[in-house]
Amino acid sequence: MLLLLTDKLPEGTRWVHELKFDGYRAVAVKSGGRVQLRSRNDNDFSVRYADIVDALAKLPDETVVDGEVVAVDESGRPSFNALQNYSSGTATLYFYIFDILILGGRDVMGEPLTKRRDLLDRRVFPKLSEPIRSSPLLEASLTDLIQSVKAQALEGLVAKRADSKYESGQRSGAWMKMRVNQGQELVIAGYTPSDKNFDALIIVYYENDKLIYAARTRNGFTPASRVELFKKLRPLEIKEGPFVNLPEATSGHWGAGLTAKKMADCRWLQPRLVGQFEFVEWADVNHLRHTKFVGLREDKQASEVRREI
């Protein structure tokens, strides 16, 4: 079930609120005594996050739960960057479960959310232990929750209708998300070269089926991460970048515009890679200010990426 983006979450007795985790959405399936962990676009996470799979071994058989793989940094804050670099072993991983689709072979997607969460509390969580956690319901006013998320530099909040069914693959509005701190997924569609690999990434988003140029970013990379990312960029090179808003007449007030002269120095890529980016604001119509690369998103399809603010 997908989340509908909004700039104002609903509140009241019909709605419950949770944190919006900055991680990888995943479904855990136990069938025939074997557990699999799969991403939203059906990538197999079972080997990469083997500790989580092992911890899910006590799930009831023929059961499917929905959740998110989350890494926390040294301060205990969810960090997508830490998740992206998890192989280095510097982060602690958790799997936060927030819903159940099938329990012991019985389809429970048609039950209201409150009942599904009760089934998790009574039938699933007592069998499990760390690093498996429940995604907690937040008991406070929406104003206080927003202030708290801002203060802790967390990503955002989620509102779910308490009586909602689980609508697989749907973005019905029964589940909503709101970003509190600025950031979103964007498609990597080009780069400007350097002597060793690349100087800046060219990032875009889709508007209907058209690619819209948003920004170039040089921030958020280490020498090692540049080398690793460049290995993924080179095989995707193409001759031209199919953007409907390029070239631009001027560089704009913040210098983010891509003129024909600047485009001559760019290398273009098939729009396949999706990255997570932080930024200060949208400015000059379609341009982002002060962007920073956080990490690649392997759980999102490029064709799904839209401007979110």
Summary of the structure (lengths in Angstrom):
residues: 309
radius of gyration: 20.6
end to end distance: 21.4
largest distance: 63.3
contacts: 951
relative contact order: 0.15
helix: 19%
strand: 38%
